[in-house]
Amino acid sequence: MINLCLTLAEPSSATLTQKIARYTGQVRYIEVRLDHLAEPSLPSVPTCQGTDFIATCRPRREGGRYRGEERDRLNLLQKAAHSGFAWLDLEHDVGESLLIPSSTRIVRSYHCFDRFPEDLSSRFQSMRETGGDVIKLAVSVTTTQQLAKLLEWMESMLKVAPCVILGMGDLGQPSRLLGGFLGNFWTYVAEDERSQVAPGQLTLQNAIERYKLPNWRSNPVIYGLLGNPIAHSLSPVIHNRLFQHYQLEKVYLPFPLDDVETWFEYIRNSRLPFQGFSVTLPFKTDVLKVVQVKRSPVASLNTLTKKGSRWEGLNTDYDAFLGALKSCFSLKGKTALVLGNGGVAHTVVKALQDQGVEVTVVGRDRERVSCFANRYGCRSTLFSDLPMAADICVNATPVGQFPKVQDSPLQKNQLDFELIYDLVYRPEQTRVLELARLQGLKTISGMEMFVEQAALQFVAWTGISPEREMLREMIREATGDN
C-alpha cells in the first residue's frame, strides 16, 4: 500500500482548520505548513481518526516562507508536538533538542532547489546520524540523466532506512510517481494544481482516481508516455481508465524526458516492471535506437512493448489514420493536400502514398517543406499559395486545437475538396470542419484517429481490443466535450 501525505498550506488559519476537518480520515498523513500562515499559529487537529498530522514550519533557507526568529520557529514546532501533531519536520541543520513527547516522530528533511547534489549518499548518511524516524531528501532534477541517477540511488537506499526521496520539477515528477512503488514512506500530494507547494507535486485526485496509488498492495506492471511536453496529454487518463475497466494490474504514468536513450539505460537494470510505452514528440524517431524489433511501415514509432528482454516498436498512427479514411472514402486515383510538415505528417504522407494517393504537402517555410517533400518524392507548396484543389485535405497541424478553437488552418474560400480530415481531436468538431460542413463537404474528425490509435496500443499491450464507442465516451468525458 502506498501512503499519501496531503500537504495543506493556507494563509488563513480558519481556512486551514476547515481543510483539516475535510480531509481527516481520507489520507493516512496530512502535512500542515505552518509557515504559510499569515500569522504563525497552531490549528487544532483531531486525533484517532486514521490520520497522522505532521507539523512543518519551513524556513526560507529550505524553500519555506517563515521569516521570524529561529528560536520562535522551533518553539512553535515544540508546541505542536504537545497539541496533537504526531510528527515534526525538522531540517537537516537543526541541531537543537526539543522538549517533545517520546511518542513524537521526526522527519529529518533536506531540500536542494538550485542544483542536483552529487553527494547524495554522504548527505543521506549525515542525516541518518543526526537522527530521525524518516529521512526526506528533495532535490532539483533538470535532466533525464539526473532523474535516472536519482531513481537508481532510490532503488538501493529505500531498502536501508525509512525515507521519502523525490526529484522536484517537471523532469523530476517520475520520481514522485515511482517513489511509492520503490518504497517511499509516503507520497506527497497537493489538494489541487493551484495548491502545489513544490514543483511537480501530484494532486490528491490524480493520485487516488487516476493512478490508484493507495490501492496497490504489490507493484503493478508499469506503462507510460515518453515525450516533452506531455502535461496536456490525455493518454494517462484514457489508458488508466481502460486498465481499470478491464481490472488489470497495470498503471500508466507520464514520463517527461529530455533524453530517451538515458531513460532506457535506467529501466534496463531497474527492478520495476516496465512493460510498455506510448511515444510522442520529440522521441518518435529517437526510440528507433532502443528497439530490437520494428513493426512499422514508417520511420517513426509511437508504441513500444517489451517482449522478454527486448523492446518491440510499432506505429499505431499509421493504421488508425487509414482506417478512419478508408471506411468512408475510396482512395483509388485520388489526390491529397496535407497541411503541415511536422511529426504526424510523416505518417500521413507515407500512408497516403502507400494507397496510391498523389500528395502535395503544405508548409509555411519554403526550405523546410521542400526538404520534407523531397524525402517522400512528392510536391510541396506554401500556405500563401493556396487555394489548391484536391480530392482530400488532411490537417496535420495543431491549428484549431484547444484552447484556440476559433482558429482554422484554411478559410472558407480555400476549401476546394471532397473531404476534409482534421487530425485535431480537441475539440471534436473544429472550426475548419464546421466550415467544410457548411459547404457540403465530407468530414472526418481527429477523434476517429485518436480513438483507433489508442485502441491499437491497448491491443499491443494487453491483447484486448476495447470497444470503440466506450473509448470515445471516455475521451469526451476527459475533454469535457460530452
N, C-alpha and C positions, 0 to 999 in steps of 0.2 A: 504494500500500500504506500502511495506517495502522499505525504502530508503536505498540506498547503498552509502557508503563512500569509495572511492578508495584512498588508500594510495600510493603516489608516493615518492620514496626515491632513489635518484641518486647522485653519487659523482660529476657528471658533470652538471654545470648549463645549458649548451647547450642542453644536453640530456633531462634534466628535463623540459626545455621550450618546446621541441618538444613533449614530452608526455602530457604536459598540453594542448597543442593545439589539440593533437589527441583525448583526452578523454573528452574535454569540450563539454557539451551537452548530453553526453552518460550516465552520472550518476548525481544524484542530488547534491552530495558533493564530493569534492576532497581535501584530506589532503596532504599538501605539507610539507615533512620532511626536513626542512632547516638544521637540524643537521647532515644529511648525506652528505651534500655538502663538497667537499674538502676545499673550502673557503666559509664560510657562507656569503650568499648574497641573494638578493631578485629577483626571476624571475618575469617577468611581467605576470599578469593574466588577462584574458578577463573578461568583465562584461556583464550582461544582456543577457547571452546565456543559461540560465537554469541550471547553475552550481554555487554553492557557494563554495568558497575556504577557507580552514582552514589552518592557519599558525601554524606549530608545530616546535619548536626547543628544542628537549628533552635533558635535561642534563643527565650526566652519573648516577646520584643518582636515576633517574627514568627509567633507562634502555636505555637511548639515547646515542648519540655519541658526543654531544657538550662538548668541553674541555676548552673553553675560560672562561673569567670572567662573572660572573652572570649579572653584570650591562650591559655589551655589549650584552649579550643574550636578556635581556629584551628590550634594545634599538632597537635590530633588530625586535623583535615582535611588538614593538610600531610603528616602521616604516612600517611594513607590514599592520597594520590597516589603514594606510594612503595611501596605494598603491594598493587598490582593494581587499584585503582579508576581507571577511565578518566576519570571525571567528578567534579568537585566542585560542590556547590551553594553559592554564596556570595550572601548577602543584598545588597540594593541599597546598604546603608550601610556595607559592609565596604570600607575604603579601603586597608588594608594589603596589601602584596605578599607572596605566599607563595613559599617556595623549593620549587617543584614541577617535575617533568619538563616539557619543552617539549611533549610529546605530550598532557599532561593538558588536558582541555577543561572549560570553565566554564559553569555555568548561573547566570545573574545573576537573582535572584528578588526579588519584592516581593509581600507579602500584605496585603490590607486587609480585615479581618474585620468592622469596625464600621460601615462605610458604603460607598456606591458612589462612588468618586472621580470628580469632574468633569474632572480634569486628566489623562485617560488619555494623550493624545498627548504632553504635556510630560513626564510620568513616563516614558513609553517612551523618549523621546529622551534624557533624562538617564541612563537605564540603559544605553543603547547607548554613550554617551560614556564611561561607567565601564568598559566592556569586558566581553565575554562572548561565548561561542560560541552560546548560546541565551538569549533573554530570556524570563523567565517572569513573568507577571502573573496573580495570583489575587485576585479582588475579590468582595465580598459583593453578591449580587443578591437583592432582596426584592420586586421588581415586574416585570411584563411590560415596562413602559416601559424599565427599566434593562436587561433582557435584550435587548430589541430594539436599544438603543443600543450595547450591547457587541458583539452579533453584526454590526451594520453596521460598527463600527470594526474588528472582526476581519477582515471581508472585504477591507478595504483594507490593514491593517497586516501581515497574514500574507504579503503579497507582497513586503514591504520587507526583512525580515530573518528568520532562523530564530527562531521564537517558540513558546511554549506559553502561550496566553491562555485563561482559563476563569473562569466565574462560580461561586461557591460557594453552597450552599444548594439547597433543592428547586427554586425557580424558576430557579436558575442551571444546573440539570442539562442542559437542552438545549444549552448552550454546550459542555459536555463531549462530548456525543454528536455534535454538528455540527462541533466543532473539527477533528476528523480530516479531514472532507470539505472543510473550508475551508483546511486546510494546516498545522495544528498540527504541530510537530516530532515529538511523541508524545502519546499519550493516557494519562493516569494511571488505573490500576485498582488495586483492593484485592483481596486474596485471597478474601474473602467479606464479607458485610454486617457481621459483627462486627469485621472488621479495618480498616474505613474510618477513615482518619486525617484526612479532610476531608469536610465536609457535601456530599452529592450525588455522591460518588465512585462510579464504576461498579465492578462486580465483574468479576473476570477471566473467570469462566464466562459471564456475560451478554455481555461484550464479544466473546468468541470464538464461543460457540454461538448466542446469540440474535441478535446484530447482525452477526456475521461481520466485525468491523472489520478484522482483518488480511488478509482475503481480497479486499477491494475494490481493484482496480487503477485504476478510474475511478469517479466518483461515481455511485451508483445513484439511481434515481428514489425520492423520499422520500415516505412516507406516515406518518401518525401519529395519536395520540389527543390531543384537546384536552379539558381538564377540570381539576378540582381539588376533592378529591384524586383521584389516579389510581394511587397506588402499588399498590393492591390489584388493579388490572385485569388480566385475562388476555389482553386484546387484543394487546399486544405479543408475547406468547408464541404465540398462535394464528396471527396474520397472518404473522409471520415464518416460522413452520413451513410455512404454505401457500406463501409466496413461494419458500421453499427446495425444497419438494416439487415445484413446477412449474418450478423452475430459472429463476426470473425475476430480473432485475437490479433488484430493488426491496428496500427496507428499511422497516420500520415502527418508529417511535420514540415514546416518551412525551413529551408537551409539557404539563407542569403550568403553568397560566397564571392570572392574575387579571384579564386584560382581553383579550378575543378580538379586538376591533377593532384594538388596537395591534399584535397579532401579524400580522394580515393587512396592515397598513400596511408591516411589515417584509418579509414574504415577497413583496409586490408588486414590490419592487425588488431582491430577493436574486438572486444568481447560482446558488443551489442549486435543484435541480429538484423542488420541492414539487408533488405531483400529487393528493393526496387526504388526507382526514382522517375519522376517526371523531370523534363529538362526544358527550360525556356531560355530566352536571351540573357546573356550573350554566349551561352555554352553549347548551343545545338551542334556546332561543328567541333568544338574543343573535346567533347566526350568521345569522339571517334578515336582518340588516343588511348582511352581506357577500356574500350570494349574488345572482347576477343572474337565475338560473332556479330556480324552486322546483317540484319534482315531489313533492308530499306532500299527502295529504288532511287532515293535522293541522297545527296551528300550532307545530310544533317539528321540528327536523331532527337526525338522528344520523349522516348521511353526506354528505360533500362531495367532489365530484370536479371537477378542473379540466378545462375544455373550451376549448381555445385560451387566450384571455386571461381567460375568465370562469369563475366558480365556480357549479356546479350543486349544489343540495341536495335530498336526499330523506330519507325516514324508513323504514328497513327494519324497524323495530319493528312498524309497523302490519301489514304483510303477514305478518311472521313470527308475530305473535300470532294472527292469524286463521287462518293456515294450519294450525297445530297443532290449533286448536279445531275448525274445520270438517271436518277429516279424520276426526273420531271422534264428532261430536255435531251434530245438527241444531239450528240457531238459530231456526228459524221459530216465532214466537209465544212465545219464551222470556223469562224474567226473570233478571236477574243482580244479584248483590251484589258490588260492587267495594270491597275493603278498601284504604284509603289514598287520599290526595288529593295525592300528590307528583308528581314528573316523569313517570314512566311511566304513571300513572293517566290522564293526559290522553289518551294514545294508546289505552289500553284502552277508556275510555268512548266515545270517538269511533268506534272500530272496532265496538264492540258496537251502538251506536245506528245506525250505517250498515247494519247487518244486521237492523234492526228489533227489537232486543232492548230491553226496558224495564229501565232501570238505576237502582239505588239505590247511592249512594256512602256509605261508612262512614268516619268520622274520629274523632279524639279531641277536637278543638277545634270547638265548635259554630259559631262565627263563620266559621272558615276553611273547614270542609266545606260550610257553607251557601253561601258565596261561590263555591266550586268548582262545586257542583251547579247554581246559578243560571246559571253560564256555559254549561252544557250542557242546561239545561231539564229536569233530572232530579231525583229525590228524594234526600234525604240523611238520615242518621241517625248516631247515636253508637255506639261500641263498647259503651258501658254499657247501650244499649237492646237489644242482641242477647240471645237468638237471634231471627232473622227468616228466614222461609222464602223460597227462591228456587230456580230450576232450576240456576243456575250460581253458583259463588262464585270470584272471582279475587282472589288475594292479591297486591296491588301494593305491599306494604310490605316492608321488609328483615327483618322478624321471622322468625327461624329460620335466618338466614344464618350461615355460618361466621364466627366460631368458636362462636356461641351456638346450637348445633344442637339443643339440647333445648327451645328456646323455640317457642311456637306462637301465631299471631295469634288462634286460636279454640280453645275447649275442646271436649271430646267431646260435651257436651250442646248445642253451638251449631251442629252440622253437619247442618242441615236442608236438604240439597241433593241433586241428582242427580250433579253433577260438581264437583270442586274442581280449579282450575288455579292452581298456585303458581308465580309468576314467579321465585322464588329458584331458582338453579341449582347453588349450592354450599352444602350437599350436594345431590346429585341427588334423593335421597329425603328430604324434610324431615319434621319431626315432624308437621305438620298433614296431610301426605299419608299418613303411617303411620296416623294416627287415622282418616282417611277410608276407607282400605282395610279397616281392621278392622270398619268399619260397612257394608262392601259398596258403597261409592260409587265411581264412576268418577274417575280422577285423571289429570292431565297435569302433568308436571314442567317446571320452568322451563328445563331443559336443551333442550327442544324449541324453544322460542322463541330461546334464546341461539344454538343451532346455526344456525337458519334466518336470523336477522338478520345473523350474521357471514358466512354464505354469500352472502347477497344483497349485502352490502357488497363482498365479494370479486368478485362478478359485475360490480358497478358499476365497479370499478376496473380489472378485467382482461378481462372478457368470458368468464371461465372459471367454470363452475359446479362447485364442489368436491363430491366425493362425501360425502354427509352422514354416513355411518357412520364414515368416516375422520376427519372433523372432530369427531364426537362422541368418538372414542377419543383424539384429541389433547387435548380439553378434560378428559377423565377423567384422562389421564396428568398433565396440568398441575396438577390439583387433588388428585391422589393418590387418586382415587376408583375407580381400575380394579383 
